[in-house]
Amino acid sequence: MLIAEGSAAGMSGIVSQLTTGVTSAGLFGTVGEIFPFIIVMIGFAFGYKVLRKVVKGASKGKATA
């Protein structure tokens, strides 16, 4: 693990880096960047589930609406 010059070592250094590095703007910025990907994955998963149900019913000769 690399420690930058002038930074505190140990647990206090980790806590100080977390409290200064994690901000609401940074957190929501990251979430905002990955949100379109999450929406696409949810849509894909739902479509895949519906498609599997239709194919399963068709293989058994069942009609679904």
PDB file of N, CA, C, O and CB in Angstrom:
ATOM      1  N   MET A   1       0.852  -1.166   0.000  1.00  0.00           N
ATOM      2  CA  MET A   1       0.000   0.000   0.000  1.00  0.00           C
ATOM      3  C   MET A   1       0.896   1.226   0.000  1.00  0.00           C
ATOM      4  O   MET A   1       1.858   1.302   0.765  1.00  0.00           O
ATOM      5  CB  MET A   1      -0.969  -0.001   1.218  1.00  0.00           C
ATOM      6  N   LEU A   2       0.582   2.172  -0.848  1.00  0.00           N
ATOM      7  CA  LEU A   2       1.369   3.396  -0.939  1.00  0.00           C
ATOM      8  C   LEU A   2       0.741   4.480  -0.073  1.00  0.00           C
ATOM      9  O   LEU A   2      -0.475   4.670  -0.086  1.00  0.00           O
ATOM     10  CB  LEU A   2       1.481   3.868  -2.403  1.00  0.00           C
ATOM     11  N   ILE A   3       1.559   5.170   0.660  1.00  0.00           N
ATOM     12  CA  ILE A   3       1.084   6.263   1.496  1.00  0.00           C
ATOM     13  C   ILE A   3       1.721   7.541   0.977  1.00  0.00           C
ATOM     14  O   ILE A   3       2.940   7.632   0.829  1.00  0.00           O
ATOM     15  CB  ILE A   3       1.423   6.026   3.010  1.00  0.00           C
ATOM     16  N   ALA A   4       0.872   8.528   0.702  1.00  0.00           N
ATOM     17  CA  ALA A   4       1.370   9.798   0.179  1.00  0.00           C
ATOM     18  C   ALA A   4       2.162  10.523   1.263  1.00  0.00           C
ATOM     19  O   ALA A   4       1.943  10.323   2.458  1.00  0.00           O
ATOM     20  CB  ALA A   4       0.201  10.684  -0.329  1.00  0.00           C
ATOM     21  N   GLU A   5       3.085  11.366   0.815  1.00  0.00           N
ATOM     22  CA  GLU A   5       3.887  12.121   1.768  1.00  0.00           C
ATOM     23  C   GLU A   5       3.001  13.072   2.552  1.00  0.00           C
ATOM     24  O   GLU A   5       2.126  13.727   1.986  1.00  0.00           O
ATOM     25  CB  GLU A   5       5.007  12.894   1.052  1.00  0.00           C
ATOM     26  N   GLY A   6       3.228  13.143   3.841  1.00  0.00           N
ATOM     27  CA  GLY A   6       2.478  14.066   4.677  1.00  0.00           C
ATOM     28  C   GLY A   6       1.134  13.528   5.136  1.00  0.00           C
ATOM     29  O   GLY A   6       0.433  14.216   5.878  1.00  0.00           O
ATOM     30  N   SER A   7       0.747  12.329   4.728  1.00  0.00           N
ATOM     31  CA  SER A   7      -0.531  11.788   5.160  1.00  0.00           C
ATOM     32  C   SER A   7      -0.351  10.993   6.447  1.00  0.00           C
ATOM     33  O   SER A   7       0.721  10.448   6.707  1.00  0.00           O
ATOM     34  CB  SER A   7      -1.150  10.907   4.061  1.00  0.00           C
ATOM     35  N   ALA A   8      -1.391  10.935   7.232  1.00  0.00           N
ATOM     36  CA  ALA A   8      -1.335  10.201   8.491  1.00  0.00           C
ATOM     37  C   ALA A   8      -1.435   8.710   8.207  1.00  0.00           C
ATOM     38  O   ALA A   8      -2.138   8.287   7.290  1.00  0.00           O
ATOM     39  CB  ALA A   8      -2.464  10.654   9.450  1.00  0.00           C
ATOM     40  N   ALA A   9      -0.730   7.925   8.997  1.00  0.00           N
ATOM     41  CA  ALA A   9      -0.740   6.481   8.811  1.00  0.00           C
ATOM     42  C   ALA A   9      -1.690   5.859   9.818  1.00  0.00           C
ATOM     43  O   ALA A   9      -2.053   6.476  10.819  1.00  0.00           O
ATOM     44  CB  ALA A   9       0.682   5.888   8.956  1.00  0.00           C
ATOM     45  N   GLY A  10      -2.078   4.648   9.539  1.00  0.00           N
ATOM     46  CA  GLY A  10      -2.912   3.911  10.478  1.00  0.00           C
ATOM     47  C   GLY A  10      -4.387   4.201  10.310  1.00  0.00           C
ATOM     48  O   GLY A  10      -4.827   4.748   9.299  1.00  0.00           O
ATOM     49  N   MET A  11      -5.139   3.819  11.332  1.00  0.00           N
ATOM     50  CA  MET A  11      -6.595   3.943  11.280  1.00  0.00           C
ATOM     51  C   MET A  11      -7.043   5.395  11.227  1.00  0.00           C
ATOM     52  O   MET A  11      -8.016   5.707  10.540  1.00  0.00           O
ATOM     53  CB  MET A  11      -7.221   3.260  12.479  1.00  0.00           C
ATOM     54  N   SER A  12      -6.367   6.284  11.926  1.00  0.00           N
ATOM     55  CA  SER A  12      -6.763   7.695  11.896  1.00  0.00           C
ATOM     56  C   SER A  12      -6.590   8.277  10.496  1.00  0.00           C
ATOM     57  O   SER A  12      -7.382   9.122  10.077  1.00  0.00           O
ATOM     58  CB  SER A  12      -5.940   8.508  12.913  1.00  0.00           C
ATOM     59  N   GLY A  13      -5.568   7.837   9.772  1.00  0.00           N
ATOM     60  CA  GLY A  13      -5.374   8.284   8.401  1.00  0.00           C
ATOM     61  C   GLY A  13      -6.469   7.805   7.477  1.00  0.00           C
ATOM     62  O   GLY A  13      -6.922   8.538   6.598  1.00  0.00           O
ATOM     63  N   ILE A  14      -6.890   6.572   7.679  1.00  0.00           N
ATOM     64  CA  ILE A  14      -7.970   6.013   6.862  1.00  0.00           C
ATOM     65  C   ILE A  14      -9.271   6.759   7.126  1.00  0.00           C
ATOM     66  O   ILE A  14      -9.992   7.105   6.191  1.00  0.00           O
ATOM     67  CB  ILE A  14      -8.148   4.506   7.149  1.00  0.00           C
ATOM     68  N   VAL A  15      -9.568   7.003   8.389  1.00  0.00           N
ATOM     69  CA  VAL A  15     -10.800   7.710   8.741  1.00  0.00           C
ATOM     70  C   VAL A  15     -10.785   9.128   8.189  1.00  0.00           C
ATOM     71  O   VAL A  15     -11.798   9.600   7.673  1.00  0.00           O
ATOM     72  CB  VAL A  15     -10.990   7.737  10.264  1.00  0.00           C
ATOM     73  N   SER A  16      -9.665   9.805   8.290  1.00  0.00           N
ATOM     74  CA  SER A  16      -9.609  11.176   7.779  1.00  0.00           C
ATOM     75  C   SER A  16      -9.737  11.206   6.263  1.00  0.00           C
ATOM     76  O   SER A  16     -10.356  12.121   5.719  1.00  0.00           O
ATOM     77  CB  SER A  16      -8.307  11.850   8.205  1.00  0.00           C
ATOM     78  N   GLN A  17      -9.174  10.241   5.579  1.00  0.00           N
ATOM     79  CA  GLN A  17      -9.316  10.190   4.130  1.00  0.00           C
ATOM     80  C   GLN A  17     -10.762   9.895   3.728  1.00  0.00           C
ATOM     81  O   GLN A  17     -11.260  10.455   2.751  1.00  0.00           O
ATOM     82  CB  GLN A  17      -8.379   9.132   3.543  1.00  0.00           C
ATOM     83  N   LEU A  18     -11.433   9.026   4.473  1.00  0.00           N
ATOM     84  CA  LEU A  18     -12.836   8.721   4.160  1.00  0.00           C
ATOM     85  C   LEU A  18     -13.732   9.925   4.405  1.00  0.00           C
ATOM     86  O   LEU A  18     -14.614  10.218   3.597  1.00  0.00           O
ATOM     87  CB  LEU A  18     -13.325   7.532   4.994  1.00  0.00           C
ATOM     88  N   THR A  19     -13.513  10.623   5.514  1.00  0.00           N
ATOM     89  CA  THR A  19     -14.377  11.761   5.821  1.00  0.00           C
ATOM     90  C   THR A  19     -14.148  12.925   4.869  1.00  0.00           C
ATOM     91  O   THR A  19     -15.083  13.673   4.584  1.00  0.00           O
ATOM     92  CB  THR A  19     -14.152  12.217   7.249  1.00  0.00           C
ATOM     93  N   THR A  20     -12.936  13.096   4.372  1.00  0.00           N
ATOM     94  CA  THR A  20     -12.691  14.189   3.430  1.00  0.00           C
ATOM     95  C   THR A  20     -12.930  13.771   1.984  1.00  0.00           C
ATOM     96  O   THR A  20     -13.247  14.617   1.149  1.00  0.00           O
ATOM     97  CB  THR A  20     -11.272  14.700   3.585  1.00  0.00           C
ATOM     98  N   GLY A  21     -12.786  12.495   1.673  1.00  0.00           N
ATOM     99  CA  GLY A  21     -12.902  12.038   0.289  1.00  0.00           C
ATOM    100  C   GLY A  21     -14.308  11.709  -0.154  1.00  0.00           C
ATOM    101  O   GLY A  21     -14.633  11.853  -1.333  1.00  0.00           O
ATOM    102  N   VAL A  22     -15.150  11.271   0.766  1.00  0.00           N
ATOM    103  CA  VAL A  22     -16.516  10.889   0.411  1.00  0.00           C
ATOM    104  C   VAL A  22     -17.439  12.059   0.707  1.00  0.00           C
ATOM    105  O   VAL A  22     -17.696  12.388   1.865  1.00  0.00           O
ATOM    106  CB  VAL A  22     -16.968   9.613   1.188  1.00  0.00           C
ATOM    107  N   THR A  23     -17.926  12.676  -0.341  1.00  0.00           N
ATOM    108  CA  THR A  23     -18.868  13.782  -0.196  1.00  0.00           C
ATOM    109  C   THR A  23     -20.159  13.419  -0.911  1.00  0.00           C
ATOM    110  O   THR A  23     -20.180  12.515  -1.746  1.00  0.00           O
ATOM    111  CB  THR A  23     -18.275  15.109  -0.757  1.00  0.00           C
ATOM    112  N   SER A  24     -21.223  14.116  -0.586  1.00  0.00           N
ATOM    113  CA  SER A  24     -22.499  13.831  -1.238  1.00  0.00           C
ATOM    114  C   SER A  24     -22.424  14.139  -2.731  1.00  0.00           C
ATOM    115  O   SER A  24     -23.023  13.428  -3.538  1.00  0.00           O
ATOM    116  CB  SER A  24     -23.630  14.641  -0.585  1.00  0.00           C
ATOM    117  N   ALA A  25     -21.703  15.176  -3.102  1.00  0.00           N
ATOM    118  CA  ALA A  25     -21.567  15.517  -4.528  1.00  0.00           C
ATOM    119  C   ALA A  25     -20.821  14.418  -5.271  1.00  0.00           C
ATOM    120  O   ALA A  25     -21.204  14.044  -6.380  1.00  0.00           O
ATOM    121  CB  ALA A  25     -20.832  16.867  -4.702  1.00  0.00           C
ATOM    122  N   GLY A  26     -19.765  13.902  -4.668  1.00  0.00           N
ATOM    123  CA  GLY A  26     -19.010  12.823  -5.306  1.00  0.00           C
ATOM    124  C   GLY A  26     -19.810  11.548  -5.392  1.00  0.00           C
ATOM    125  O   GLY A  26     -19.775  10.847  -6.404  1.00  0.00           O
ATOM    126  N   LEU A  27     -20.535  11.244  -4.325  1.00  0.00           N
ATOM    127  CA  LEU A  27     -21.343  10.022  -4.303  1.00  0.00           C
ATOM    128  C   LEU A  27     -22.454  10.074  -5.341  1.00  0.00           C
ATOM    129  O   LEU A  27     -22.626   9.132  -6.115  1.00  0.00           O
ATOM    130  CB  LEU A  27     -21.939   9.802  -2.912  1.00  0.00           C
ATOM    131  N   PHE A  28     -23.214  11.174  -5.364  1.00  0.00           N
ATOM    132  CA  PHE A  28     -24.308  11.284  -6.320  1.00  0.00           C
ATOM    133  C   PHE A  28     -23.800  11.465  -7.743  1.00  0.00           C
ATOM    134  O   PHE A  28     -24.498  11.111  -8.694  1.00  0.00           O
ATOM    135  CB  PHE A  28     -25.213  12.439  -5.947  1.00  0.00           C
ATOM    136  N   GLY A  29     -22.607  12.005  -7.904  1.00  0.00           N
ATOM    137  CA  GLY A  29     -22.014  12.086  -9.238  1.00  0.00           C
ATOM    138  C   GLY A  29     -21.729  10.702  -9.793  1.00  0.00           C
ATOM    139  O   GLY A  29     -21.986  10.430 -10.966  1.00  0.00           O
ATOM    140  N   THR A  30     -21.199   9.829  -8.948  1.00  0.00           N
ATOM    141  CA  THR A  30     -20.915   8.459  -9.371  1.00  0.00           C
ATOM    142  C   THR A  30     -22.208   7.703  -9.649  1.00  0.00           C
ATOM    143  O   THR A  30     -22.311   6.990 -10.647  1.00  0.00           O
ATOM    144  CB  THR A  30     -20.091   7.724  -8.304  1.00  0.00           C
ATOM    145  N   VAL A  31     -23.196   7.859  -8.768  1.00  0.00           N
ATOM    146  CA  VAL A  31     -24.481   7.192  -8.966  1.00  0.00           C
ATOM    147  C   VAL A  31     -25.139   7.695 -10.248  1.00  0.00           C
ATOM    148  O   VAL A  31     -25.734   6.916 -10.992  1.00  0.00           O
ATOM    149  CB  VAL A  31     -25.412   7.424  -7.754  1.00  0.00           C
ATOM    150  N   GLY A  32     -25.031   8.985 -10.501  1.00  0.00           N
ATOM    151  CA  GLY A  32     -25.607   9.556 -11.718  1.00  0.00           C
ATOM    152  C   GLY A  32     -24.965   9.009 -12.984  1.00  0.00           C
ATOM    153  O   GLY A  32     -25.623   8.879 -14.016  1.00  0.00           O
ATOM    154  N   GLU A  33     -23.676   8.688 -12.900  1.00  0.00           N
ATOM    155  CA  GLU A  33     -22.989   8.134 -14.071  1.00  0.00           C
ATOM    156  C   GLU A  33     -23.409   6.701 -14.361  1.00  0.00           C
ATOM    157  O   GLU A  33     -23.503   6.316 -15.526  1.00  0.00           O
ATOM    158  CB  GLU A  33     -21.489   8.192 -13.871  1.00  0.00           C
ATOM    159  N   ILE A  34     -23.666   5.899 -13.323  1.00  0.00           N
ATOM    160  CA  ILE A  34     -24.000   4.494 -13.543  1.00  0.00           C
ATOM    161  C   ILE A  34     -25.503   4.241 -13.603  1.00  0.00           C
ATOM    162  O   ILE A  34     -25.927   3.127 -13.914  1.00  0.00           O
ATOM    163  CB  ILE A  34     -23.394   3.653 -12.455  1.00  0.00           C
ATOM    164  N   PHE A  35     -26.322   5.265 -13.308  1.00  0.00           N
ATOM    165  CA  PHE A  35     -27.771   5.076 -13.288  1.00  0.00           C
ATOM    166  C   PHE A  35     -28.336   4.619 -14.633  1.00  0.00           C
ATOM    167  O   PHE A  35     -29.182   3.725 -14.637  1.00  0.00           O
ATOM    168  CB  PHE A  35     -28.442   6.358 -12.874  1.00  0.00           C
ATOM    169  N   PRO A  36     -27.921   5.176 -15.777  1.00  0.00           N
ATOM    170  CA  PRO A  36     -28.455   4.669 -17.057  1.00  0.00           C
ATOM    171  C   PRO A  36     -28.154   3.181 -17.266  1.00  0.00           C
ATOM    172  O   PRO A  36     -28.991   2.449 -17.794  1.00  0.00           O
ATOM    173  CB  PRO A  36     -27.873   5.475 -18.224  1.00  0.00           C
ATOM    174  N   PHE A  37     -26.979   2.739 -16.861  1.00  0.00           N
ATOM    175  CA  PHE A  37     -26.629   1.327 -16.977  1.00  0.00           C
ATOM    176  C   PHE A  37     -27.545   0.466 -16.108  1.00  0.00           C
ATOM    177  O   PHE A  37     -27.962  -0.614 -16.528  1.00  0.00           O
ATOM    178  CB  PHE A  37     -25.163   1.107 -16.582  1.00  0.00           C
ATOM    179  N   ILE A  38     -27.858   0.935 -14.905  1.00  0.00           N
ATOM    180  CA  ILE A  38     -28.746   0.188 -14.009  1.00  0.00           C
ATOM    181  C   ILE A  38     -30.137   0.078 -14.620  1.00  0.00           C
ATOM    182  O   ILE A  38     -30.749  -0.989 -14.562  1.00  0.00           O
ATOM    183  CB  ILE A  38     -28.822   0.865 -12.622  1.00  0.00           C
ATOM    184  N   ILE A  39     -30.645   1.153 -15.199  1.00  0.00           N
ATOM    185  CA  ILE A  39     -31.973   1.138 -15.823  1.00  0.00           C
ATOM    186  C   ILE A  39     -32.005   0.144 -16.981  1.00  0.00           C
ATOM    187  O   ILE A  39     -32.971  -0.605 -17.125  1.00  0.00           O
ATOM    188  CB  ILE A  39     -32.358   2.552 -16.321  1.00  0.00           C
ATOM    189  N   VAL A  40     -30.969   0.128 -17.800  1.00  0.00           N
ATOM    190  CA  VAL A  40     -30.912  -0.813 -18.926  1.00  0.00           C
ATOM    191  C   VAL A  40     -30.870  -2.248 -18.415  1.00  0.00           C
ATOM    192  O   VAL A  40     -31.536  -3.116 -18.979  1.00  0.00           O
ATOM    193  CB  VAL A  40     -29.680  -0.528 -19.817  1.00  0.00           C
ATOM    194  N   MET A  41     -30.109  -2.517 -17.366  1.00  0.00           N
ATOM    195  CA  MET A  41     -30.011  -3.874 -16.821  1.00  0.00           C
ATOM    196  C   MET A  41     -31.345  -4.342 -16.246  1.00  0.00           C
ATOM    197  O   MET A  41     -31.706  -5.507 -16.411  1.00  0.00           O
ATOM    198  CB  MET A  41     -28.929  -3.936 -15.741  1.00  0.00           C
ATOM    199  N   ILE A  42     -32.085  -3.458 -15.572  1.00  0.00           N
ATOM    200  CA  ILE A  42     -33.403  -3.822 -15.040  1.00  0.00           C
ATOM    201  C   ILE A  42     -34.355  -4.134 -16.185  1.00  0.00           C
ATOM    202  O   ILE A  42     -35.101  -5.111 -16.126  1.00  0.00           O
ATOM    203  CB  ILE A  42     -33.977  -2.685 -14.157  1.00  0.00           C
ATOM    204  N   GLY A  43     -34.333  -3.309 -17.225  1.00  0.00           N
ATOM    205  CA  GLY A  43     -35.190  -3.570 -18.391  1.00  0.00           C
ATOM    206  C   GLY A  43     -34.828  -4.871 -19.075  1.00  0.00           C
ATOM    207  O   GLY A  43     -35.714  -5.628 -19.472  1.00  0.00           O
ATOM    208  N   PHE A  44     -33.547  -5.143 -19.220  1.00  0.00           N
ATOM    209  CA  PHE A  44     -33.107  -6.390 -19.838  1.00  0.00           C
ATOM    210  C   PHE A  44     -33.537  -7.597 -19.010  1.00  0.00           C
ATOM    211  O   PHE A  44     -34.012  -8.590 -19.561  1.00  0.00           O
ATOM    212  CB  PHE A  44     -31.587  -6.389 -20.014  1.00  0.00           C
ATOM    213  N   ALA A  45     -33.373  -7.514 -17.682  1.00  0.00           N
ATOM    214  CA  ALA A  45     -33.738  -8.631 -16.806  1.00  0.00           C
ATOM    215  C   ALA A  45     -35.243  -8.903 -16.875  1.00  0.00           C
ATOM    216  O   ALA A  45     -35.663 -10.059 -16.920  1.00  0.00           O
ATOM    217  CB  ALA A  45     -33.316  -8.336 -15.350  1.00  0.00           C
ATOM    218  N   PHE A  46     -36.049  -7.844 -16.883  1.00  0.00           N
ATOM    219  CA  PHE A  46     -37.497  -8.022 -16.973  1.00  0.00           C
ATOM    220  C   PHE A  46     -37.877  -8.647 -18.310  1.00  0.00           C
ATOM    221  O   PHE A  46     -38.685  -9.575 -18.352  1.00  0.00           O
ATOM    222  CB  PHE A  46     -38.221  -6.676 -16.788  1.00  0.00           C
ATOM    223  N   GLY A  47     -37.303  -8.150 -19.402  1.00  0.00           N
ATOM    224  CA  GLY A  47     -37.603  -8.708 -20.726  1.00  0.00           C
ATOM    225  C   GLY A  47     -37.171 -10.154 -20.843  1.00  0.00           C
ATOM    226  O   GLY A  47     -37.868 -10.968 -21.449  1.00  0.00           O
ATOM    227  N   TYR A  48     -36.015 -10.480 -20.263  1.00  0.00           N
ATOM    228  CA  TYR A  48     -35.525 -11.860 -20.284  1.00  0.00           C
ATOM    229  C   TYR A  48     -36.457 -12.786 -19.514  1.00  0.00           C
ATOM    230  O   TYR A  48     -36.713 -13.911 -19.942  1.00  0.00           O
ATOM    231  CB  TYR A  48     -34.111 -11.935 -19.699  1.00  0.00           C
ATOM    232  N   LYS A  49     -36.965 -12.314 -18.378  1.00  0.00           N
ATOM    233  CA  LYS A  49     -37.887 -13.128 -17.572  1.00  0.00           C
ATOM    234  C   LYS A  49     -39.180 -13.380 -18.334  1.00  0.00           C
ATOM    235  O   LYS A  49     -39.684 -14.504 -18.344  1.00  0.00           O
ATOM    236  CB  LYS A  49     -38.192 -12.438 -16.224  1.00  0.00           C
ATOM    237  N   VAL A  50     -39.719 -12.352 -18.968  1.00  0.00           N
ATOM    238  CA  VAL A  50     -40.955 -12.506 -19.744  1.00  0.00           C
ATOM    239  C   VAL A  50     -40.726 -13.439 -20.922  1.00  0.00           C
ATOM    240  O   VAL A  50     -41.566 -14.293 -21.205  1.00  0.00           O
ATOM    241  CB  VAL A  50     -41.463 -11.137 -20.239  1.00  0.00           C
ATOM    242  N   LEU A  51     -39.603 -13.288 -21.612  1.00  0.00           N
ATOM    243  CA  LEU A  51     -39.298 -14.138 -22.757  1.00  0.00           C
ATOM    244  C   LEU A  51     -39.162 -15.603 -22.344  1.00  0.00           C
ATOM    245  O   LEU A  51     -39.663 -16.490 -23.035  1.00  0.00           O
ATOM    246  CB  LEU A  51     -38.016 -13.665 -23.438  1.00  0.00           C
ATOM    247  N   ARG A  52     -38.490 -15.861 -21.229  1.00  0.00           N
ATOM    248  CA  ARG A  52     -38.356 -17.245 -20.746  1.00  0.00           C
ATOM    249  C   ARG A  52     -39.715 -17.850 -20.422  1.00  0.00           C
ATOM    250  O   ARG A  52     -39.961 -19.023 -20.704  1.00  0.00           O
ATOM    251  CB  ARG A  52     -37.454 -17.296 -19.504  1.00  0.00           C
ATOM    252  N   LYS A  53     -40.604 -17.041 -19.821  1.00  0.00           N
ATOM    253  CA  LYS A  53     -41.942 -17.531 -19.477  1.00  0.00           C
ATOM    254  C   LYS A  53     -42.729 -17.880 -20.740  1.00  0.00           C
ATOM    255  O   LYS A  53     -43.423 -18.895 -20.784  1.00  0.00           O
ATOM    256  CB  LYS A  53     -42.707 -16.478 -18.646  1.00  0.00           C
ATOM    257  N   VAL A  54     -42.619 -17.043 -21.754  1.00  0.00           N
ATOM    258  CA  VAL A  54     -43.341 -17.292 -23.013  1.00  0.00           C
ATOM    259  C   VAL A  54     -42.799 -18.539 -23.703  1.00  0.00           C
ATOM    260  O   VAL A  54     -43.573 -19.362 -24.191  1.00  0.00           O
ATOM    261  CB  VAL A  54     -43.229 -16.072 -23.960  1.00  0.00           C
ATOM    262  N   VAL A  55     -41.480 -18.684 -23.747  1.00  0.00           N
ATOM    263  CA  VAL A  55     -40.869 -19.847 -24.408  1.00  0.00           C
ATOM    264  C   VAL A  55     -41.204 -21.118 -23.641  1.00  0.00           C
ATOM    265  O   VAL A  55     -41.464 -22.155 -24.251  1.00  0.00           O
ATOM    266  CB  VAL A  55     -39.332 -19.676 -24.518  1.00  0.00           C
ATOM    267  N   LYS A  56     -41.201 -21.053 -22.320  1.00  0.00           N
ATOM    268  CA  LYS A  56     -41.524 -22.223 -21.495  1.00  0.00           C
ATOM    269  C   LYS A  56     -42.959 -22.650 -21.734  1.00  0.00           C
ATOM    270  O   LYS A  56     -43.237 -23.842 -21.864  1.00  0.00           O
ATOM    271  CB  LYS A  56     -41.300 -21.922 -19.999  1.00  0.00           C
ATOM    272  N   GLY A  57     -43.880 -21.689 -21.795  1.00  0.00           N
ATOM    273  CA  GLY A  57     -45.275 -22.019 -22.041  1.00  0.00           C
ATOM    274  C   GLY A  57     -45.493 -22.543 -23.445  1.00  0.00           C
ATOM    275  O   GLY A  57     -46.317 -23.437 -23.642  1.00  0.00           O
ATOM    276  N   ALA A  58     -44.778 -22.015 -24.426  1.00  0.00           N
ATOM    277  CA  ALA A  58     -44.939 -22.459 -25.811  1.00  0.00           C
ATOM    278  C   ALA A  58     -44.438 -23.890 -25.985  1.00  0.00           C
ATOM    279  O   ALA A  58     -45.003 -24.658 -26.763  1.00  0.00           O
ATOM    280  CB  ALA A  58     -44.191 -21.516 -26.769  1.00  0.00           C
ATOM    281  N   SER A  59     -43.375 -24.249 -25.258  1.00  0.00           N
ATOM    282  CA  SER A  59     -42.861 -25.602 -25.402  1.00  0.00           C
ATOM    283  C   SER A  59     -43.809 -26.629 -24.817  1.00  0.00           C
ATOM    284  O   SER A  59     -43.766 -27.799 -25.198  1.00  0.00           O
ATOM    285  CB  SER A  59     -41.507 -25.719 -24.745  1.00  0.00           C
ATOM    286  N   LYS A  60     -44.677 -26.205 -23.884  1.00  0.00           N
ATOM    287  CA  LYS A  60     -45.658 -27.121 -23.314  1.00  0.00           C
ATOM    288  C   LYS A  60     -47.008 -27.023 -24.022  1.00  0.00           C
ATOM    289  O   LYS A  60     -47.953 -27.719 -23.650  1.00  0.00           O
ATOM    290  CB  LYS A  60     -45.831 -26.841 -21.832  1.00  0.00           C
ATOM    291  N   GLY A  61     -47.104 -26.171 -25.033  1.00  0.00           N
ATOM    292  CA  GLY A  61     -48.348 -26.016 -25.794  1.00  0.00           C
ATOM    293  C   GLY A  61     -49.377 -25.166 -25.083  1.00  0.00           C
ATOM    294  O   GLY A  61     -50.569 -25.279 -25.368  1.00  0.00           O
ATOM    295  N   LYS A  62     -48.951 -24.325 -24.170  1.00  0.00           N
ATOM    296  CA  LYS A  62     -49.874 -23.465 -23.445  1.00  0.00           C
ATOM    297  C   LYS A  62     -49.882 -22.084 -24.073  1.00  0.00           C
ATOM    298  O   LYS A  62     -48.836 -21.552 -24.444  1.00  0.00           O
ATOM    299  CB  LYS A  62     -49.497 -23.383 -21.954  1.00  0.00           C
ATOM    300  N   ALA A  63     -51.057 -21.514 -24.188  1.00  0.00           N
ATOM    301  CA  ALA A  63     -51.191 -20.158 -24.727  1.00  0.00           C
ATOM    302  C   ALA A  63     -51.311 -19.183 -23.557  1.00  0.00           C
ATOM    303  O   ALA A  63     -52.096 -19.411 -22.636  1.00  0.00           O
ATOM    304  CB  ALA A  63     -52.432 -20.043 -25.685  1.00  0.00           C
ATOM    305  N   THR A  64     -50.557 -18.128 -23.591  1.00  0.00           N
ATOM    306  CA  THR A  64     -50.646 -17.083 -22.568  1.00  0.00           C
ATOM    307  C   THR A  64     -50.951 -15.771 -23.233  1.00  0.00           C
ATOM    308  O   THR A  64     -50.570 -15.522 -24.376  1.00  0.00           O
ATOM    309  CB  THR A  64     -49.346 -16.981 -21.746  1.00  0.00           C
ATOM    310  N   ALA A  65     -51.650 -14.932 -22.491  1.00  0.00           N
ATOM    311  CA  ALA A  65     -52.009 -13.612 -23.055  1.00  0.00           C
ATOM    312  C   ALA A  65     -51.039 -12.570 -22.641  1.00  0.00           C
ATOM    313  O   ALA A  65     -51.182 -11.407 -23.020  1.00  0.00           O
ATOM    314  CB  ALA A  65     -53.399 -13.193 -22.635  1.00  0.00           C
TER     315      ALA A  65
END
